[in-house]
């Protein structure tokens, strides 16, 4: 009798690199995590060193393979990663520049010029994306204009998950879900937008061949096997964008369901049968892409969800989460009149405003640490609702059949209770500790032939589902607070934030 195959899924995220080995039913066998090595040279900028990132990934992967009794059972590996971050490689596969972090805003001037040259509505109609500096094409233009020597040597542009797969098997490819985050993919034709790229002076040849998530790329190379402990018999498959892989893992593949992925950033993820074409969707900052399960998705959410929680915790001297949650639970709904706008990097949809910044309003001497922390959690819940409601209207949905939640933020019991009350809908917390890694592992299993297809893979998964019901005594308060107060905060502060940005640019850029 042959031993059951092991499937490894990896998640190279903003904060951590996570690697998990699963059996065919989605049960985690072994796992390891390490910090994502990140550099912050100046405000608004961040990058990763490609070789250092690979070495950290390989070391984390080796921790897992060394725990396995028989690593020869590993049938496959696939990698998910954050989007909007890529490695420029020369013709021999060596990096020509650091990886600009997904949230780095340095390409703002290039994005503005791209909008003037190509037209924001045209870009949205072609790529499904609202124009933002974080997308790959903007970063390529920045590289061309600011690091011309590095750009001249660049032969291939690989997203982070693509790069890890390339280091594992030597095959350069980009899956459709990560290609969706480059601003260079014709979303309707699922091909690189060659005419657009040539128009803005970028060679289409810089982009790797497109492959569907779960496509077999090749076996693990001897060099990668020696670094990671993987057997050379293991197959490497195309992975995908982290939030999309998480949606796959919990079965959010059909219209009418929603994934709420709560990590450093937060995704509101709705499957679509076809891309939305109304330019207003783009004007409001929503983005779309190809689902690893087939068809499409539309994406809202927040850029600094878990990041807001961590920011406040660090501001309080690193106090532990349990203490903050316990103190916040003693504060009544409404946080004693304090409200928090969670725009710590830029505004969240439906506001397309990179100059926006976060704020506390309604502060008084009554508002102590617990109230501030509760205000942050409430602000995150309000902003999620603020992002979701227009998205439902654009998608032609009156309501959702189900909301599934994954990610580290689901461990915050108070946040989940507040989110359920603010949305007035049950939220099912899925008992998969590393859903993104599981989604990647599923894709690897498809590439290796362990699963016949995605439906059969999902049918065999086993995990707990824990619904969080809204507390009805809180629903009416939160509904009134959202409609009467929260919705007015951003419009009231928008002009102030733009003046602050202008002042900072004049004196400190």
C-alpha positions, 0 to 999 in steps of 0.5 A, spaced: 500 500 500 502 506 497 503 512 503 499 517 502 502 523 499 504 530 502 502 536 499 506 543 501 503 550 501 507 556 502 505 563 504 510 569 503 506 574 506 507 581 508 509 580 515 511 572 515 513 566 511 509 560 513 510 553 510 505 548 512 505 540 510 498 537 509 495 531 508 489 530 502 484 532 507 487 538 508 489 536 515 496 540 517 501 535 519 507 540 520 508 547 519 513 553 520 513 560 520 519 566 520 519 573 519 519 576 512 525 580 512 523 587 510 527 594 510 524 601 511 529 606 508 525 612 509 517 613 510 513 611 505 518 606 502 519 599 503 523 593 500 525 586 500 532 583 498 530 577 493 536 572 495 535 574 503 527 572 502 529 566 498 534 564 503 528 565 509 523 561 505 528 555 503 530 555 511 523 555 513 521 550 508 527 546 511 524 546 518 518 543 515 521 537 511 526 536 517 520 534 521 516 530 516 518 522 518 518 521 510 519 527 506 520 523 500 512 522 501 512 530 499 508 530 492 508 537 490 509 544 493 506 551 490 507 558 493 502 563 494 504 570 496 502 578 497 501 581 490 504 587 487 511 585 489 516 582 484 523 581 482 526 584 476 531 578 473 536 578 468 537 573 463 541 569 467 536 569 473 539 574 477 536 579 481 537 586 478 534 590 484 530 589 490 523 587 491 519 594 492 514 592 497 507 591 495 505 597 499 510 602 497 508 608 494 514 611 491 511 610 484 506 615 485 508 620 479 509 614 474 501 612 476 499 619 475 503 619 468 500 613 466 493 615 468 494 621 463 497 617 457 493 611 458 486 613 461 484 611 468 477 608 465 481 605 459 486 602 464 480 599 468 476 597 462 482 593 460 485 590 466 479 591 472 484 595 476 483 602 479 489 605 478 494 605 484 501 606 485 502 599 488 501 595 481 507 592 478 506 596 471 507 603 475 513 600 479 516 597 472 516 604 470 519 607 476 525 602 475 526 604 468 526 612 470 530 611 476 534 605 476 536 605 468 542 600 469 538 595 473 532 596 468 536 595 462 539 588 465 532 586 467 529 580 462 523 578 466 519 580 472 516 575 476 511 576 482 514 573 489 510 567 489 513 566 481 520 567 484 519 562 489 517 557 484 522 559 479 528 558 485 524 551 486 524 548 479 527 553 474 521 555 470 519 562 470 511 563 469 506 567 472 499 565 474 493 569 472 491 571 479 498 574 480 498 577 473 491 580 475 495 585 480 500 588 475 496 592 471 499 589 465 494 583 464 488 584 459 483 581 464 477 579 459 482 575 454 487 573 460 493 575 456 498 580 457 496 587 454 501 588 449 499 594 446 498 598 452 505 596 454 508 598 448 504 604 448 507 606 455 514 604 453 515 597 457 517 591 453 511 585 453 517 580 453 519 582 460 512 578 463 513 571 464 508 566 460 501 565 463 499 559 467 493 557 471 494 556 478 495 549 479 499 548 473 505 543 473 511 547 472 516 542 473 520 538 478 524 540 484 531 542 482 537 538 485 540 545 488 533 547 491 532 540 494 539 540 497 537 547 500 530 545 502 530 538 504 524 537 498 525 530 494 527 531 487 521 527 485 516 533 488 512 537 483 512 544 483 505 548 481 503 555 479 500 558 486 497 564 486 495 571 490 494 570 497 487 572 498 485 568 492 488 562 495 485 563 501 478 563 498 479 557 494 481 553 501 474 555 504 470 554 498 469 561 496 468 560 489 461 562 487 457 568 486 453 570 493 459 568 498 464 572 501 471 571 504 473 576 509 481 575 509 484 578 516 491 579 515 496 585 515 491 587 510 484 585 509 480 583 503 473 583 502 473 578 496 467 576 492 467 571 486 464 573 480 462 570 473 465 575 469 468 582 470 465 588 472 465 594 467 462 600 470 467 605 470 465 607 477 467 601 480 474 603 478 473 610 480 471 607 487 478 604 488 475 596 487 480 591 483 478 585 480 482 579 477 482 572 475 480 567 480 485 561 481 478 556 481 476 559 474 472 565 473 473 572 476 473 576 483 472 583 485 476 585 491 475 591 496 477 591 503 482 595 507 490 596 506 491 596 514 487 592 518 491 588 522 497 593 521 492 598 525 491 593 531 499 592 531 500 599 530 496 601 536 499 595 540 506 598 539 504 605 540 502 602 547 509 599 548 508 592 546 502 590 551 499 583 549 493 582 545 489 579 551 490 585 555 488 590 550 482 585 548 480 584 555 480 592 557 476 593 550 471 589 552 469 593 558 468 599 554 461 599 551 459 600 544 461 606 541 468 607 545 466 613 549 465 617 543 471 615 540 472 613 532 478 611 528 479 612 521 483 606 519 487 609 513 494 608 515 497 608 508 491 610 503 484 610 503 480 604 502 475 603 497 470 606 495 475 612 496 480 612 491 485 616 495 492 615 496 493 621 500 488 619 505 491 618 512 488 615 519 485 619 524 482 618 531 476 623 532 471 624 538 477 624 543 476 626 551 479 625 557 474 619 558 478 615 553 483 611 555 487 605 552 481 600 552 477 605 549 482 607 544 483 599 542 475 598 541 475 604 537 480 601 532 476 595 532 470 598 531 473 603 525 475 596 522 468 594 522 465 600 520 470 601 514 469 593 512 461 595 511 463 601 508 467 597 502 462 592 502 455 595 501 457 599 494 460 592 492 454 588 493 450 594 489 455 593 483 455 586 483 447 585 483 447 582 490 441 584 495 445 580 500 450 575 501 448 567 502 454 566 507 461 570 509 467 566 511 473 569 515 480 566 515 486 569 517 490 572 524 485 577 525 479 572 526 483 570 533 481 577 536 474 575 539 472 582 540 473 584 533 469 578 530 463 580 535 463 587 533 464 585 525 458 581 526 454 586 529 456 592 524 454 587 518 448 584 522 450 578 519 453 571 522 460 570 520 463 563 519 470 563 522 473 557 518 478 553 523 483 553 518 489 556 521 493 557 515 488 557 509 492 561 504 497 555 505 492 550 504 489 553 498 496 553 495 497 546 497 491 544 493 493 547 487 500 543 488 496 537 489 492 538 482 498 540 479 501 533 481 495 529 480 493 528 487 486 531 486 482 530 479 480 538 479 478 543 484 471 541 486 474 534 488 479 537 492 474 541 496 469 535 497 475 532 501 477 537 505 475 537 513 475 543 517 471 546 523 466 552 522 464 556 527 459 562 526 459 568 530 452 571 530 451 578 531 449 581 538 442 584 536 442 589 542 448 592 539 446 592 532 441 598 532 447 602 535 452 600 530 447 601 524 446 608 527 453 610 528 455 607 521 450 611 518 450 618 522 457 619 524 462 614 521 460 615 514 462 623 515 469 622 517 473 621 511 469 627 507 470 631 513 478 630 513 479 629 506 482 636 505 486 636 511 489 630 509 491 633 502 494 639 505 498 635 510 501 631 504 503 637 500 506 640 506 510 634 508 512 633 500 514 641 500 519 640 506 521 633 507 521 629 500 
